[in-house]
């Protein structure tokens, strides 16, 4: 079997992102804006109820090391909200987490996240009413003297008790309390603070450093325990009733881009109804294969592969060969709800019956 280096060649798959080519590799979402001259992404302005993020348009090869270096501005309002998060997850490249107390991490599939949280949230029960953020619910932030902290956050699929004795299935975000380190209120001074994420592909060790206003360097370590060979990346920030200017400034991002395929399971309106993962039998490399599967989804019947009429983009083949580093496209399975299927069946039977009746009458 070929080694990774033999498969990759001298440079195939290696990417170095700087301020000059940032928009070639990252997509801006919601309120996020980018200044190419400075390399600054403004995730949120100092305005209420904003959400901003940017997503990597390919996936990272987790068998290889990567380093992201830059700066974070948490704003100048010491009583503002909500903070900035970084997450690596096994979902699709354009997946976005839930905001509010989840800070953009909750809702992401098998996420390994990190957040600089500037506002303490109490526990929020999942609900059947309100906006999507409130319906999702969130874990309470750990107690700190300043209400501000940095910590690793993981998501696991859980059944959470909610309102009216209902239960909800959630990719639930939980802060690793053993990793919590308090942030000083003086860090909310409207200035950029050095921020570095580095990952060792051999040891799976993730290291994060953040430089405080007084020069103190806070460091976090975590061994990434995931079976995913490839992971998507998203950086997020939000505001609510309280707000802050929140920014990230890119210096460089060196990583190996895997050859990957996204997979979606949607209903006839384009709504996602199930999570899914692509399998890479020989690894996520150019010329190797990928495969996805048609799922049995409770309450739904498989209808077709999307021809572009449902999501706006036609599905690629359910299985095939990876042709390039980066995103090779999306497999889209379309399902019809059993209720809609029954209505269609009844409507068709009624039409046939009426047609037959008319023909007999005419004859």
Residue, then its C-alpha position, 0 to 999 in steps of 0.5 A: x500500500x502507498x504511504x501518505x507521502x506517495x499518494x500526496x506527492x510533493x505538494x498536492x493537497x497542501x494549502x497555505x492561506x493568507x490574507x491575499x487568498x483568504x476568500x479562495x478557501x473560506x466562505x463568509x456567512x450572515x453578517x461577516x465581512x472581509x477586509x483584504x487589505x488587513x486580513x480582518x474578518x468582522x464577524x459581528x459589529x457592535x449591534x444586537x442580534x447579529x450572527x457572523x461566521x466563515x466556513x472552510x470550503x474544503x475539509x482538513x486531512x486530520x492525518x496531517x498537521x496544521x497551524x492557524x495563526x492570527x488574532x482575535x478581537x473580542x470587542x471593547x464592551x466588558x459587559x457585551x456578548x457573546x464571544x468567538x468560537x472555532x470548531x472542527x466537525x464531521x458534517x458538511x463544509x457549509x454546516x453552521x452551528x446554533x447560536x446564542x448560548x451554543x456560540x455556533x458549536x452546538x448542532x455541529x456533528x461530532x464537533x471538537x470546538x474551542x470558544x472564547x466566551x465573553x457572556x455567562x449563559x444559564x441553562x436553556x431547555x429545548x423548546x417547541x416554540x420560539x426561534x431556532x436558537x431558543x428551540x435548540x436549547x443549551x448547556x449552562x456556562x461554567x462558573x467563573x469570577x469574570x463570567x469570561x473564559x476559554x475552553x474546549x467544547x465537544x458535541x455528542x448526539x444526545x436525547x435531551x429533556x425539554x418542555x412539556x415532557x418532550x424529548x429532543x435529539x440534539x448534537x449537544x455542546x458541552x464545555x470541557x470543564x477541566x479545560x476552563x481558563x478565565x479571561x480577564x475583563x481587560x481583554x475586552x479592550x477593542x484590540x487584537x490578541x494573538x491566537x494560534x491553533x496547532x494540531x499534530x497529525x501523528x499524536x492528534x494533539x490540539x494546542x491553542x494559545x491566546x495572549x492576554x492584554x498583560x502579555x500572559x499567554x494562556x495555553x490549552x491542550x487536547x487529544x482529538x479522539x475522533x474516527x473522522x479522517x477529515x473534518x470541516x471547519x467553521x469560525x463563528x460569533x454572535x450577539x444578542x441583547x448585548x453586543x460587541x465588535x468581534x473580529x478575527x485576523x488571519x496571518x496564515x493557515x497551513x493545512x492539507x486539504x483532503x479530497x472529499x464529498x459532502x452528503x445530504x438527506x433532505x425532504x422535498x422542500x430541501x430541509x435536512x432530515x438526517x445526518x450522514x457521512x461519506x466513507x473513504x475506503x482507502x483514505x480521502x485522496x485523489x484517485x481513490x474512491x468514496x461511497x455514501x448510502x441510502x438510509x432508512x429514515x423514520x417517517x420518510x420514503x426515499x424518492x430520488x437523487x436530487x436533479x437540482x429541482x430540490x436544493x438547486x444543485x444536482x447530486x453527484x453519483x452516490x459512489x465514485x472516484x475522488x478527482x481532486x483535492x478539496x470539495x468534489x461535490x455533494x450527494x443529495x438523497x431526496x425523501x418524501x414524508x410518508x404523509x405526503x406520499x399517502x396524499x399523492x397516492x390518494x390523489x393519483x387513485x382519485x384521478x384514475x377513478x374519475x378518468x375511468x368513470x368518465x370513459x364509461x359514462x361517455x361510452 
